Amino acid sequence: MTAALVTACASILIAVLAYWLNHHGETRRSLRRARIEWVNSQLKDLYGPLLVLTETNEMAWSEYRTHHVVRNDDASADAPLLALEDAQWRSWVELVFAPAAQEMRKIITARGDLIIGEEMPPVVLEFCAHAASYDLLLANWNDIGPSKSAPIRHPGSRFPSYVRESYGALKAEQALLLSKAAR
């Protein structure tokens, strides 16, 4: 009788332990799947489109500066643009820079919940303010001062760097999560 009781208790203990281990493993797999889905969404819905638009805009800006900026010194930055320069600048702003910035702002506004971290990075807010200021520039093009630039300056290389670094970190995390899931 004692042997039967020990066998029954051992069987119950083994069943409970097996259930707990299975439940624990399934919980870990569910959490890993949820994390993979989250990272995939961050890449697909926010950082991937931002990276493409940012890199495209950076190439366009470089092309514009190389072929259309005659002045290179800071003293002439506020000087009135020549008629040809003004026409070129207006075309690039209306057709390239403003639409790209406004599209990036729209993506950030729609999918800001996917931003890495607990708070919105200041550089992202600075960029969104710059993108919003294009509306003012385009609406009042003829009344804007001689430089005819967006009233709120672009945050410079900090924004493309943030997007590149965030995208790279997410791709690395995605690869790590996928390799762990495959095991």
N, C-alpha and C positions, 0 to 999 in steps of 0.2 A: 504494500500500500504506500509506503514511503517513497519507493522508487517511482510509482505511478504519479504521485504528487509532485516529485522533483521533475519528472518528465513533462508533466502538464505545465508547471511553472516555467520551465525552460522554454517550452514551446511558445507560451504566451509572451515571455520576454523576447524571444527571437522574433516573433511576429510584430511586437510593438517596435523593436529596434529596426526591423526591416521597413516598417511603415514610416517611421521617423526619418530614416536615411533616404528613402524614396521621396518623401515630402520635401525634405531639405534640398535634395538635388533638383527636384522639379521647381522649387522656389528660386533657386539660383539660376536655372535655365531660363525661367520666365523673366527674371530681372535682367539677365544678359540680353535676351531677345528685345525687351523694352528699351534697353540702352542702345542697342544696335539700331532700332527703329528711330529713336530720338536723334542719334548722330546722323543717320541717313537723311532724316528730315531737315536737320540743320544744313547739311551739305546741298541737298536738292532744292530746298525752298528759300534759303537765305544766302549762305556763303558761296555756293557755286555760281548762281546768277550774279551776285555782287562781284565776284572775282572776274568773271568774263567782262562785265561792264566796266569795272575799274581798269583792268588791263587794256581794254579797247580804248577807253578814254585817255589813259596815259600815253598810248601810242599816238592817238590823234593829237594830243597836246604837244608831244615831241615833234610830230610832223608839222604842226602849225608853227611852232617856234623856229624850227629849222628853215622853213620856206617863206614865212610871212612876217617875221619880226625883224625889222630893220635896225631898231635901236637896242642896244645892249647895256647901256649905262643907266644907273638908277635916276640920274638927274633928268633924263628925258622921259621917264615913265609917266609923268603927269602932263607932258606936253600934248597938245591936240594931235590927233591922228591925221595923217594925210588922207586925202579922199580915197585913194586905192586901199590904204591900210584899213580905213574905216569900213569900207565895203567888204573886204576880206574878213575882218574881225566879226562884223555883224553876221555874215554868212556862217562862219564857224560856230558862233554862239547859238544862232537860231537853229541850225541844222545838226550840230554835233554835240557841243558841250552842254547846253541847257537840256535837250531831250535826254541825254545819258544821265545827267545828274538828277533830273526829275524822275526818271525810271528807277534809279538806285534808291532815291528817297521813298518812292512808292513801295518798293520791295521791303525796305527797312520798316516802314510804317505798318505794312500788312503783316510782316513776319518777325517783328521785333521780339516776340516771345521766344524766338529761337536763338537770340543773342547769347553768346557764351558768358557765363558769370551771373552774378546776382543783380547787377545794375547795368544800365545802358552806359557804355564807354563814352567819356566826354568827346573823343574824336569823332564818334559817330553822330553825336548831337551837333557838333560843329559843322560836319559835312551836310547834315540835313538842313541846317540854317542857311548854309551857303546855297544849297540847291533851291530852297524856297526863295532866296533873294533873286534868283534868276527871273522869277515872275515879275518883280518890280522893274528889273532892268529891261525886260522885253516890253512891258507895258508902257514904259516911259523912255524908250530908247532915245528919242530926239531931245529930251530934256535933261538927260543924265550928263554929268560932267565930262571933261575931255578924255579921261581914261576909259570910260564906258565899260567898266568892269562890274561884276556883281557887287552889290553893296557890302555883303558879308564875304570875306575872303575864304578861299578854299583852304583847308587845314594843311595843305602841302603834302609832303611825302608820308606824313604820319597816317593818313587814311589808307592809301594803298598798302602800306606796310602792315597795318592792322588787319586788313582783309586777307592779305597773303599769309600772314602768320596764323591767323585763325583757321583759314582753310587748310593749311598744312598740318596744324595740330589735330584738326578733326579727321583728316585723311589718315594720319598716323594712328589715332585712336580707333578709327573704323577698321583698319587693317589688323590691329591687335585684337579687337573684339571678334572679328571674323575668324582669325586663326584660332582663338580660344574656343569658339563655337564649333569649329571643325574637328576639334580633338575629342 
